[in-house]
Amino acid sequence: IGYDADFTVIDPHKEWTFSGEDTFYPNKSRKFPEEGRTYRGYVYATIVRGKVVYQDGRLLVPGGYGEFILPRR
C-alpha cells in the first residue's frame, strides 16, 4: 500500500511473429535479426502507476511517459 503498481498482462502461451514494422522504433527497417521469427508469450497490456500505457499493440500515452527509478540495494 502506498507504492506504485507497475505490471504487465501477458498470455504465456500465445505465439506471435516479430515484424520491424510493428515496433515503436522510428526506423521501420526489415533488417532486424528477429524479423519473421515466431515467439511464445504475448504482452496484452502494461500498466504504470495504475494507468494503462500500452494495450493491444498501441501506446496510449505520449513518448517519455513514466520515470525510471534505480532499485535500492
Buried (B, 14 or more C-beta within 10 A) or exposed (E): EEEEEBEEEEEEEEEBEBBBEEEEEEEEEEEBEEEEEEEEEBBEBBBBEEEEBBBEEEEEEEEEEEEEEEEEE
